[in-house]
Amino acid sequence: MRFGIMAEEEGSGGVTGYIKHHLTHYTVNTGHGAFWSVHIDSIIFTLVISFIFILVLSIAARRATSGVPGKLQAAVEMLFEFVDGMVKDTYHGSNKFIAPLAITIFCIVFLENFMDILPVDALPAAAKLFGVEHLRTVATADLNTTVGMALGVFLLIQWVGITHKGFGVFAGEWFTAPFHAHGTALKVALAPINFAFRVIEEVVRPLSLSMRLFGNMYAGELIFLLIACFTLGAAFNHLSTYFLGIAQFGAGVVWTVFHYLIITLQAFIFMVLTIVYVGISAEKH
């Protein structure tokens, strides 16, 4: 449960200072302006989570048996069958990597989101022992992470479209859809409009993927921080601190339970939209 264990100790900056501290990344500046700064914490947690995902599925693959499956194998098979059925209903192309891709996206996004359930002060406090002043544990609450994943999906969409249709047909669709026309003159007249709509469509896809995931996870992290601030500087008397502690515990329990649904739903939506976008790119108009 994600309660603040150091909220009372960081009262020097008040609620605003406490929240700003926890929303600041462990950043390395390359010296070329803030735009080129690197959020080391987001990179580290993404790599660690990816390694855990690969390790667990590798263990499940090595222990796989045609007999009675173990709990890990059963869980992986259930997940694979669920995602594989969804891919077959949505994607009608020939690429065999779409189902593994969908499983990878769901698991990694879910695990990154799940970091929001950990105690808000636990890992930052541990990092502080090693001289790291700021540390954010939820990589998907970093816009850089979600935009990076969305851009990866965007490049995948273009690659699938070219491999399925050929470069000529794929490029031609930028000028002939969504408004199809018969006759050369009408096609030429509608080409700029079709191109403008296609550009908007392609830009909106990664934008919606990245902003939806980032917005939900950032808001969830912020609410956990606000709950942790219930007892920040609340030393009026023992009775008020007692009631604030009860309120903090109750709000934390309710939001944690609700947040389990959010983190799962956001991972599911990111996976489904990726499948849908890739499927649309593979189909000919």
C-alpha positions, 0 to 999 in steps of 0.5 A: 500500500502506497503510504508516505513513511517520511511525510512527517520528516520532510515538512520543511518545505510544506506540502508543496515542497514535499510533492515537488521533491517527489515529482523531480527526476534523477536527471543528468544534464548533457550541457545542451539545455533542459531539453536534452537532459536525461531522466536516469531513474526512468531508464533504470526502472524500465531496464530493470522491469524489462529484465524481470519480464524476460527472466520470468518468461524465460524460466516459464519457457524452460520449465514448460511441460506437456503434462500437468503445468505448474502455476507459472506455466498456467498463468503464462498460458492463460495470458498468451491464449487471451492475447492471442485470441484478441490478436486473431480477432483484430489483426488479419495480417501475416506477421507472427510477432504481433501476439508476442509483441502484444504480450510484451507491451501489456506486461512491461506497461503493467509492471511499470504502472505497478511501481505506483503501488509501492510505498511513496517514500520507500525507494527514494529513501533508500536511494538517498542513502547512496547520495541520490536526492531525487528518484521517481519510480514510475517510469510511465509517469514520465512523458519521455517514457510514454512518448518513446514507447508511442514513437516505437509503435508509430515506426512499427505501424509504418514498417508493417504498412510498407511490408504488407502493401509495398512502398508504392501502394503505402505511399499512394494511400497518403494521397488517395484515402480517406476520400477516394476519387475516380478520374485523374483530375479529381484525384489530384484535387483531393490529394492535398486534403487526403495528405493533410488528413493522413498526417493528422491521423498519424500524429494523433496515434502516438500522441493519444497513446503517450498522453493517455498513459502519462496522464493517468499514471501522473495523476495516480502518483500525485494522488498518492502523494496528496494522501501521504501529505495528510499527516504532514505537519499535523502536530496540532494535538494527538487527537487530530493526528490520530484522526488524520492518520485514520483518514490517511489509511482509509483513503490509501486503501480505497485509492490503492484498490481502485488504482489496481484497476487503473494500472491494469486498464491502462496497460490493456488499452495501450496493448489493444490500441497498438494491435488496432493501429498495426491492423489498420496499417496492414489492411488495404483500402 
